[in-house]
Amino acid sequence: MTARCRQFIRKITTVFAILLLANAFASAPAHAQEQKAGPMDEKAMQILQGMSDYLAGAKAFSVRVRTLFDEVRKSGIKIKSARTIQVVMQRPSSLRALTITDDGSARSSWFDGSKLTVLMRDTNQFMELDYKGTIDGMLDELIEKHDVQLPLADLLYSDVGKNFKANLISAEYLGIKLVNGIKCNHLSFESTGADWQIWIQADATPLPRRFAISYVNDAEKPEFLASLSRWSIDGKPAADQFKASVPASAEKVPFGK
């Protein structure tokens, strides 16, 4: 497994572990850039754009994300690690996430437009990042200055489609499939860093219901899977839930440690 992917697995546990499409593709090995473009299915691109427009137009939303990703050991054995993340956001500058891992550890994250706070509940420690601005700007700050990669973070940006379409090589429409009983359009894409698939609800509410990402340029070809459920669009989240709630006994640690 490359040092880049090991770094990703380690850092995904640090901040949100929420939502890698964008930077995983951008950080692919140089030889991946030599891949030749394939067919770009117009229907697949239209459905992807429809989902992007729908999410970008939401002033607020909440969703539960259940993820599985491969942690490749030195022996080469792949171990599946699981997380459940509950996300609530209100544009342009309020975000909250609760992450529970399969070993029982839990983290809460809050962004209120001026500061990102992450509380590690199992160790009673917290870290803070001062940033005044929007969710878009805060995510860029994490990725560009702190090298934190956030799987599915593209869903949180105001321009959802921009990163989804970055570095695409091919697109294919695979038909209607069921995801937990919901009819979805199944799309497949090749990119310069990974092959990925997305299942988008096939009705007037084109919500993403499942993701699958395969890092084909990595020797071990690790995979990331996500299931998205319990969507709520344009609700009215209480303002106080975006304010950090840190116990007085919690120890402050450097951001990103």
C-alpha positions as CSV (number, residue, x, y, z in Angstrom):
1,M,0.0,0.0,0.0
2,T,1.4,3.4,-0.9
3,A,2.4,5.9,1.7
4,R,-0.3,8.2,0.4
5,C,-3.1,5.7,1.0
6,R,-1.7,4.8,4.5
7,Q,-1.8,8.5,5.2
8,F,-5.4,8.7,4.1
9,I,-6.5,5.8,6.2
10,R,-4.8,7.4,9.3
11,K,-6.1,10.9,8.7
12,I,-9.7,9.9,7.9
13,T,-10.0,9.0,11.5
14,T,-8.8,12.5,12.6
15,V,-11.3,15.1,11.6
16,F,-14.6,14.2,10.1
17,A,-14.3,10.9,8.5
18,I,-17.4,12.0,6.8
19,L,-17.6,12.4,3.6
20,L,-12.2,11.5,-1.3
21,L,-13.5,11.8,-4.5
22,A,-11.9,15.1,-5.2
23,N,-8.4,14.9,-3.8
24,A,-8.1,11.1,-4.2
25,F,-8.3,11.7,-7.9
26,A,-6.0,14.7,-8.0
27,S,-3.3,12.9,-6.0
28,A,-3.1,9.8,-8.3
29,P,0.3,8.6,-9.4
30,A,1.7,10.4,-12.5
31,H,1.3,7.4,-14.8
32,A,-2.5,7.6,-14.2
33,Q,-2.6,10.8,-16.2
34,E,-1.6,8.9,-19.3
35,Q,-4.9,7.0,-19.4
36,K,-6.9,7.6,-22.6
37,A,-10.3,9.1,-22.4
38,G,-13.2,6.7,-23.0
39,P,-16.9,7.2,-23.9
40,M,-18.8,9.8,-21.9
41,D,-22.3,8.6,-21.6
42,E,-24.6,11.6,-21.9
43,K,-27.3,10.1,-19.8
44,A,-24.9,9.3,-17.0
45,M,-23.6,12.9,-17.0
46,Q,-27.1,14.4,-17.0
47,I,-28.1,12.3,-14.0
48,L,-24.9,13.2,-12.1
49,Q,-25.6,16.9,-12.9
50,G,-29.2,16.6,-11.7
51,M,-28.0,15.2,-8.4
52,S,-25.4,17.9,-8.1
53,D,-27.9,20.7,-8.8
54,Y,-30.4,19.2,-6.3
55,L,-27.9,19.0,-3.5
56,A,-26.4,22.4,-4.3
57,G,-29.8,23.9,-4.1
58,A,-30.5,22.6,-0.6
59,K,-30.2,25.3,2.1
60,A,-29.9,22.6,4.7
61,F,-29.8,18.8,4.9
62,S,-29.0,15.9,7.2
63,V,-27.9,12.4,6.3
64,R,-26.6,9.2,7.9
65,V,-23.5,7.7,6.2
66,R,-22.3,4.1,6.8
67,T,-18.9,3.4,5.4
68,L,-16.6,0.5,4.8
69,F,-13.0,0.9,3.7
70,D,-10.0,-1.3,3.3
71,E,-7.0,-1.0,5.6
72,V,-4.2,-3.0,4.0
73,R,-1.8,-4.6,6.5
74,K,1.9,-5.2,5.8
75,S,1.0,-8.8,5.1
76,G,-1.2,-7.7,2.2
77,I,-4.4,-8.8,4.0
78,K,-7.3,-6.3,3.6
79,I,-9.2,-5.5,6.8
80,K,-12.6,-3.8,6.4
81,S,-13.1,-0.9,8.8
82,A,-16.6,0.5,9.4
83,R,-17.9,3.9,10.5
84,T,-21.3,5.5,10.9
85,I,-21.5,9.2,10.5
86,Q,-24.5,11.5,11.1
87,V,-24.2,14.8,9.3
88,V,-26.3,18.0,9.7
89,M,-25.4,21.1,7.7
90,Q,-26.9,24.5,6.9
91,R,-25.4,26.6,4.2
92,P,-23.3,28.6,4.0
93,S,-21.4,28.1,7.3
94,S,-22.8,25.6,9.8
95,L,-21.9,21.9,10.1
96,R,-22.1,19.2,12.6
97,A,-21.0,15.5,12.5
98,L,-21.0,12.6,14.8
99,T,-18.7,9.7,13.9
100,I,-18.8,6.2,15.5
101,T,-16.3,3.6,14.5
102,D,-16.6,-0.1,14.7
103,D,-14.3,-0.3,17.7
104,G,-16.8,1.9,19.6
105,S,-14.9,5.2,19.6
106,A,-16.9,8.3,18.9
107,R,-16.1,11.8,17.7
108,S,-18.2,15.0,17.4
109,S,-17.3,17.8,15.0
110,W,-18.8,21.3,14.9
111,F,-18.2,24.2,12.5
112,D,-20.1,27.5,13.2
113,G,-18.6,29.8,10.6
114,S,-15.6,30.8,12.8
115,K,-14.1,27.7,14.3
116,L,-13.9,24.0,13.7
117,T,-13.9,21.9,16.9
118,V,-13.4,18.1,17.0
119,L,-14.1,16.2,20.3
120,M,-12.6,12.7,20.7
121,R,-15.1,11.4,23.2
122,D,-13.3,8.2,24.1
123,T,-10.1,10.0,25.1
124,N,-11.8,13.2,26.4
125,Q,-9.6,15.3,24.1
126,F,-10.4,18.1,21.6
127,M,-8.8,20.1,18.9
128,E,-9.7,23.4,17.3
129,L,-9.0,25.1,14.0
130,D,-9.8,28.8,13.7
131,Y,-11.4,29.6,10.3
132,K,-13.8,32.3,9.6
133,G,-15.9,31.7,6.5
134,T,-18.0,29.2,4.7
135,I,-18.1,25.4,4.7
136,D,-16.5,25.5,1.2
137,G,-13.6,27.5,2.5
138,M,-13.2,25.4,5.6
139,L,-13.1,22.2,3.6
140,D,-10.5,23.8,1.3
141,E,-8.5,24.8,4.3
142,L,-8.4,21.2,5.7
143,I,-7.5,19.7,2.3
144,E,-4.9,22.3,1.1
145,K,-3.2,23.3,4.3
146,H,-3.6,20.3,6.6
147,D,-3.6,17.5,4.0
148,V,-6.8,16.0,5.4
149,Q,-8.8,14.1,2.9
150,L,-12.6,13.7,3.5
151,P,-14.4,10.9,1.6
152,L,-17.6,12.3,0.0
153,A,-16.8,15.8,1.2
154,D,-17.9,16.9,-2.3
155,L,-21.5,16.5,-1.1
156,L,-21.0,19.4,1.3
157,Y,-19.7,22.0,-1.3
158,S,-22.0,24.6,-2.7
159,D,-20.9,23.6,-6.2
160,V,-21.4,19.8,-5.7
161,G,-20.8,18.9,-9.4
162,K,-17.4,20.6,-9.8
163,N,-15.3,18.0,-8.0
164,F,-17.4,15.0,-9.1
165,K,-16.6,15.9,-12.7
166,A,-12.9,16.6,-12.2
167,N,-10.5,14.4,-14.1
168,L,-13.2,12.1,-15.5
169,I,-12.0,9.6,-18.2
170,S,-15.3,7.8,-19.0
171,A,-18.9,7.6,-17.8
172,E,-21.5,4.8,-18.2
173,Y,-25.1,4.4,-17.4
174,L,-25.8,0.9,-16.0
175,G,-29.6,1.0,-15.6
176,I,-32.1,1.0,-12.7
177,K,-31.0,-0.9,-9.5
178,L,-32.5,-1.2,-6.1
179,V,-30.7,0.2,-3.0
180,N,-32.6,-0.8,0.2
181,G,-35.8,-1.0,-1.8
182,I,-35.3,2.4,-3.5
183,K,-35.1,2.6,-7.3
184,C,-31.8,4.2,-8.3
185,N,-29.9,5.1,-11.4
186,H,-26.6,3.2,-11.4
187,L,-23.7,5.1,-12.9
188,S,-20.0,4.1,-13.4
189,F,-17.1,6.5,-13.9
190,E,-13.4,6.2,-14.5
191,S,-11.1,8.9,-13.2
192,T,-7.4,9.6,-13.1
193,G,-7.2,8.4,-9.5
194,A,-9.9,5.8,-9.1
195,D,-12.9,4.0,-10.6
196,W,-16.1,4.9,-8.9
197,Q,-19.8,4.1,-9.0
198,I,-22.8,6.0,-7.6
199,W,-26.4,5.0,-7.2
200,I,-28.7,8.0,-7.4
201,Q,-32.4,7.9,-6.5
202,A,-34.5,7.7,-9.7
203,D,-37.3,10.2,-9.0
204,A,-37.8,13.9,-8.3
205,T,-35.4,13.8,-5.4
206,P,-32.1,12.6,-7.0
207,L,-30.3,11.8,-3.8
208,P,-27.1,9.7,-3.7
209,R,-27.8,6.4,-2.0
210,R,-24.6,4.4,-2.4
211,F,-21.0,5.0,-3.4
212,A,-18.2,2.6,-4.3
213,I,-14.6,3.7,-5.0
214,S,-11.8,1.5,-6.2
215,Y,-8.2,2.8,-6.1
216,V,-7.1,0.9,-9.2
217,N,-3.7,2.6,-9.4
218,D,-2.7,1.4,-5.9
219,A,-1.0,-2.0,-5.9
220,E,-3.4,-3.4,-3.3
221,K,-6.5,-1.8,-5.0
222,P,-8.2,-0.8,-1.7
223,E,-11.9,0.1,-1.8
224,F,-14.2,2.5,-0.1
225,L,-17.9,1.9,0.2
226,A,-20.6,4.2,1.5
227,S,-24.4,3.8,2.0
228,L,-26.4,7.1,2.6
229,S,-29.8,7.0,4.2
230,R,-32.2,9.0,6.4
231,W,-31.9,12.1,4.2
232,S,-33.7,15.2,5.3
233,I,-33.7,18.2,2.9
234,D,-34.3,21.8,3.7
235,G,-35.3,21.2,7.3
236,K,-34.7,23.8,10.0
237,P,-31.9,22.6,12.3
238,A,-31.6,24.4,15.6
239,A,-28.8,26.9,15.6
240,D,-27.4,25.8,18.9
241,Q,-26.5,22.3,17.6
242,F,-23.7,23.9,15.6
243,K,-22.0,25.3,18.7
244,A,-19.3,23.0,20.2
245,S,-20.1,21.3,23.4
246,V,-16.8,20.3,25.0
247,P,-16.6,19.1,28.6
248,A,-14.6,21.3,30.9
249,S,-12.4,18.3,31.8
250,A,-11.4,17.7,28.2
251,E,-7.7,18.1,27.2
252,K,-6.9,20.4,24.3
253,V,-4.4,18.9,21.8
254,P,-2.8,20.3,18.6
255,F,-5.0,20.2,15.6
256,G,-4.6,17.1,13.4
257,K,-2.8,15.1,16.0
